[in-house]
Amino acid sequence: MKTIALSFLVVIFYSISAKAQIPAVERYVVSSAGGSYSNGGNFELDYTIGEIAVLTLSSANNFLTQGFQQPVETGVYINDPDNGMNISYYPNPVTSAFTLNINSSASRTLKMEMIDMLGQLITMQSGSTDSYGTARFTFDMQNLAPGNYFLRIRNGGGFVKSLKIMKIGY
């Protein structure tokens, strides 16, 4: 009986002292298989196989997302030769606002639609690339609930690209 009571006190003490410390969290993933590839230059690919669940837990000051690789870079860069465009957006995941940069081989009229996971339109922006084929758009996501969103980019009436944006925190 004394052993059980002593064990209980040790667990309580450890729980209280562990909350007082702020541990460093390193990025890692647990999966059944995966690996990395780098060409030694500016391309690196990390992949996993067997991640079946995605879950985000949060408290007042912390977020823990499980089930997919967390990006080390804070932005995403896409070269889309089929549409003659280079697209970058950052930061992702986002807490308040993110920026979308588009470099195009030709002048374009663009329409961007932010869609939630239910397919509902959250916001929409329209604009054109300048004479150099560049455009910059900023999206305010500060008042949106944490979760995954999709940004659809259209050129005139045609579909160009769909981007996944992850919103964390309020």
Summary of the structure (lengths in Angstrom):
residues: 170
radius of gyration: 21.5
end to end distance: 46.8
largest distance: 80.4
contacts: 382
relative contact order: 0.14
helix: 11%
strand: 48%
